[in-house]
Amino acid sequence: MPTTTIRMDDALKARVSAVAERSGKTAHAFLLEAIAEKVEREELDAEFYRIAEERWAKLLATGKSVSWDEAKAYLAVRATGKGARKPAPRKLAR
């Protein structure tokens, strides 16, 4: 496995060591976990924005949407486990 050097000031290094020790990990293991969590968060954010852009493009192309009030009411009924009729999309006024 290749090695990567991380330069950090003494204060941050001490903080990392203290937190790692409290969590029962080595500083190395703690840093690897922190990096993996950050990478996963960034990947999830990127996917969220990709889906949002895709849906925005579809909205602009079709002009169809559902009002927030209708969507909330639909989801509230679905959350109770009951069947609910999907709200009919409406054309956006341009």
N, C-alpha and C positions, 0 to 999 in steps of 0.2 A: 504494500500500500504506500503510495507516495506521501511525502511529508510536506506540510504547508506551514510556513512561519507566520504567526500573528504577532504584530508589535502592539503593545498596549502600555499605557503609563502604569507606574507602580501602584497608584491608588486603585485603578480598575482591576489590576491583577490581584490585589489584596481582597477586594470585594468579591471577585470571582472565586478565589480560594476559600473565603469564609462561607459563601453561599453553598459551594460545592461540598464542603466539609459538613455543613448542617444537613444537607440532603443525602449524605452518605455516599457521595461520589467523588471521584478524582476530579481535579480541575479540567483535565483532558476530556473525560466523559461528559462533564457538565457542558463544556463548550461545544462538543459534538452534538449533544442533544439540543442546545440552544440554536445552533446553526440549522439543524434539521427542521426544528419547529418554525423558524423564520422562513426557510425555503418553502415549506408546505403552505404557510400562510400566504406567501407571495403567489404561489401557484394557484391557490384557491381564489385569491383576489383576481388574478388574471382570467380565470375561468368565469367568475361572476361578471366581470366587465365584458368578456366576449359574448356571453349570453345576453346581457343587457343591450349591447350594440346590435346584436342579431334581432332581438325583439323590437328595438327602436326602429330599425330599418324596415321590419315587417309592418309596423304601425304606420310608418310614413308611406309605404308602398300601397297598403290596402285602405288606410284611413279608418280602419275599424278599431273600436276600443269599447271598454266597459267602464262605466263610472265607478269611482272608488266606493261610493255608498252601496251600489249593487254588488260589487265584488265582496265587500265586507259582510253584507247580509248573507250572501251565498256561502262564504267560508264559515260564518257563524253557525249556519244550519248544518253544514258538512261536519263541523267539529263535534256536533252532538251525536254523530253517527247516523243521522237521518239522510235520506236521499233528498236532493235539492235540484231543481231545474237550473241549468246554467243560464246566467243572464244573457239576453240577446245583445250582440255587439251593435254599436251605433256608429254612424259615420261622424268623423270629427268635422267640426265647422272650420273652414279654412279662410 
